[in-house]
Amino acid sequence: LAGTLAQAREFYAEPAQSQIIAREVAGLREAGLDANIRLVFGDIPPLAARLARELGVPCWMLGNFTWDFIYRHYESEVPGFAELADRCAALYMECERLFRPPFSEGASMELAFARARIDEVGLTGPRPRVAPEKVLRRLGFAPTVASGEPAPFVLLSFGGLGLADFPYERLARFDGATLPRRHFLTFDETAGNHGLPNLSVVRDPALRQIDLLQVVERLVSKPGHGTFCEVARSERGLVCLDRPNFPETPRLRSVLADHFTHRLVALADFFGSPNAPVADESFGDWICGPLTPPRAGSLDQTADEHDGNTQIAREIAAYVNA
């Protein structure tokens, strides 16, 4: 936290802030693009508003939280974060419009964007590009998984949290004898070092998480807005590892309970420790046992009017083409 505060202070202070914006503007001018810019659109860097001011165009943003909200959370641990949060909030005040998708923070965003028009939109994020049967072929499996082949699939995906301490050795027990048969997929390159027959590292650049979600039974992941949007689109089960002391987590915990077929697992319970190892039976229950249904039901994403990507794209196109 101390290192984050020191670097962020330097980034947002003068003369660094002006130098960053000057480099951006100079790059646009060298490319001959500055005269054609009608709008700056960001997710959700505070300096985007400053860049828009320098270019003389409006700034619109998309986001589920603001950086002043994140930074302010840590003031009690490291004094100085509140001042940094104030700098970010002042920049957001220059923004003219905010698109806010589901699962977003509420009051903190409304304070930061008090001068902006706030539009609630549907889910954002990618849609699948590869059909399910092609996903299976690219993974090396037949479109219909025959008897004896590994099935169902479970995707392990943790983004920036990483998988360095993931207990891969437990996956070998999902062999149909010790625990129910499961085949695991991951983007983690180090997973191949374990030599497990029921674990595949996905190296195909055409396959993204949203594509794989079409063929898996459930996803084991961390709480994150992008992941939540993708799981909501795919309507798959979500085993979610808790992420304590991150300001977005309480909101996402509530969202998880309201809208997802899920299981929330404490990090200490999932990874275990030398003094308190996790029982294989509990681990097996998280991977293939029953999940808790959503309290409020899933979101309706069947039509374009519920799709945040479409809604935002139409607004941008209407503005720049006016």
N, C-alpha and C positions, 0 to 999 in steps of 0.2 A: 504493500500500500504506500509506503514512504517513497519508493521508487516511482510508482505511478503518479503520485502527487507532484514530485519534482519535475518529471518529464512533461506532465500536462500543464503545469504552471508555465514552464518555459515555452511550450507550444502556443498557449493562448495569450501570453504577455507581449507587450511591445518591446523591441521592434520585430520580434519573430512573426507575429500575426500579420503585420503589414507586408513583411518579406514573402511569406507564404502566398498571400493573395497576389502580390506583384508577379511572382513566378507563374502563377496560374494564368493571369491575364496576359503576360508576355508570351506564354506558350500558345494561347489561343490566337493572339495576333500574328505570331510567326506562321501559324498554320492557315492564316487568312479566314478564321472562323468567327472572330469577335463581332463583326458587323452583322452576322446572320443569327446571333443568339437572341431568342425571344423570351426564354424562361430558364431558370435554374431549378432543377428538381433533385432532391436529396433524401437519403435514408441513412441516418438522420444527423449528419454532421453540422454542428453549430456554425462553422465557418462558411457553409454554403450560403447563408444569408448575407454574410459580409461580401462574398464574391458577387452575389447578385447586385448588391448595392454598387459595387465598383463598375459593374457592367451596365448599370442603369436599367435592369429588368427585374420582374417580380421573382420571388423565391417561393416555391411550393415544396412541401415535404410529406413524406410517408414514414410512419413509424409506430411501434407499439409501446415505446418508452422514450424518454429524453435523457440526455447525458447529465443534465443537472440533477435529475432524480437519482441516477446511479451514484454520482459523486457525493451528493449531500448525505447519503446513507452512511458514509464512512467517517463523517466529521467526528463522531464520538470516539472513534479509534485513533484517528490521526488528525489533529486540528489543522485546518487549512483547506480541507475539502469543501467547506461551505462557501468560502470565497471563490474557489474554482467553479462551483456550481452556479454562483451568481453571474460569473462571466458568461457561462454557457446560456443561462436563461436570458440574459440581456441580448445575446445574438439571436436566439429564437424569437424574441419579440419583434424582430425585423421581418419575420416571415409573414406572408400574406394568406397562406392557405395550408391546412394540414389534413391529410387523409389518414384516418385512424381505423385499422382493421379490427376484427374481433380479438379477444384475449389481451387487449391493451390496458395500460395504466389509465386511470381516470383523472382524478383531481390534479395530479402533478402535471399532466399534459395540458390541462385547461389553464393552469396558471402560467406555464411557459409560453403558451400560444394564446394568451388573453386577447391579443390584437388581431388574431387570425380567424379566418373562417374555418371551422372544423367540420369535416364531412366524414360520417361513419360509412365504411365500405365493407364489402365481403372479404372472404379469405384471400390473401395474396400468396405469392410464391408459385413455383413451377407446377406444371401438369405433366403427366407421363408422355414420353415421346416414342417409347418402344412398347409394342403390344406384348401382353403377358406371355403368349406362346414363344415369341421371339426372345424375350428375356430369358426363359428357360433354356432355349437353344444356345444362346450366347454364354450361358453359365455352364453349358455342357450336359444338360439334362433334357430328356424327351419332354415334349409338351404335356403328355400325360405321364406322370411319374408312376412307373410300373411297380409291381410288387417286388420288394427287396431293395428298391432304390430309396435313398434318404428322403424322408418327408415326415411331417410338414417342415417348411423352412422358417427359421427365426433369424431376423436381422439384428446384428449388434452394431450400433452406430452412436458415437459419442462426440463427434465434432471436435471443437477446441478443447474439451475436457480431456480427451485422449483415452487410450486404452492400455497404458503402460503397465498398470497393476491388475489388469483383468484376469480373473482366475480361470484361464483357458483349460487347465488340467481337469476341471470339473466337467467340461463338455463331453469328454470321452465316455462318461457314464450314461449318456443318452443314446444307448445302443439297442434299445428294444428289449433288453434283458434286465439290466440294472434299473434303468429309467426308461420311459417311453422314447421311441425313436424320434430324433430330431436332427435336421441338418442345419448348420449355422453358416451365415454369410457375414462378412465384414470387409470394410475397406482398409483395415489395419494391416500394413505390410508385415509387421513383426509376427502376426498370427501364424504365418506359414512356417515359422521356426518350430512350432509345436508338433508338426507332423500328424495331426489328427485326421482320420479318414472322414469324419463328419463335419469338417470345418473347411470352408472355401474362402479364399481371399479374392475379392472382386477387383480385378485390374482393368477391366474393359472400360475405356473412357466414355463409351456410349451409354453406360448404365449408371444412373444416378439413384439416390435414395428413393425418390418418388417413383422411379420405374420399378425398383425392387419391391416396393411396398405392395405392388399388384399381386405378387406371388407368394408373399410370406404370410404366416399365421399371425405373427405379432412382431413388434419392434421392441428391443431393449435399448433405452436411450436415456438422456438427461432432459430436464425441463428446459425448453427453448422455444421461442415463438415460431421460428421457421419450421421446426420439427412438428410442433403442434398443428400448424396449418396443413402440412403434408399428411399427417396421420388423419386429420379430420376429413381431408379429401378422399383418402383411401378407405376410411372406416375400418381400420385394423386395430387390434388390441395393442395397448401400450404399457409395457413394464417400465416405469419411470424411476430412475434413481434420483433421490433427493439432492438438492444443491444448496446446502445451508449457507447463510451469511452472504447471499447475493440478493440485492434488493428486489429483483423481479420475481424471485421464487414464491413468496406468499400468494401473489396474484395467480401465478401459474398453477400452484397447488389447488387453488379454488376452481380454476378452469378445468383442471384435470378431473376433479370430482364431478363437476357439472356436466361435462360434454364428452367424456371419453370412457370407453370400456378399458379399465386400467388396473394397475397395481402400483402403489407408491412404496418404494423400498429405501430404507435408510442406507447411506453409504457404508457405514460400519457393519451393518447386517449383510450387505451384498458382498463386500470384499473380504470381510472377516479380519481377524488379527491373530497374531501368534497366541495370544491369551484366550481368545474367544472365537475359534474358527466356526464358520457357518456350516451347519449340517447339510449334507447332500440332499436330504429329503426336502428341506426348506428351499434350497436352490432349485430343485426340480419342480417344486410347486410354483415358483415364480416363472419358470420357463414354460411349463405346459399345464399348470393348474388353472382353476377357474379365476376369472377376473371380475372386478366389481363393475356393474353397469352404471352408466351416467345418471346423475340425479335429475338433470333437466333435459336430457335427450341430445342427439347430435344436431349440428347445424344443417340447414337446408342449403345445399350447394348445387342443385340440379339445373338452375337456369342462370343465364348471363347476368340478370339483375342482382344475383347474389354473389357474383364473382368480382372480387376487388380488383384484379388485374384489368378486367374489361372496363369496369367503372372508371378507374383512374386513366386508362389509356384514352377513353372517349373524351374525358374532360381536358386532357392535355392536347389532344388533336383538335378539339373545338377551339381552344384558346389560340394555339399557334396558327391555325388556319383562318382565324377570324379576319 
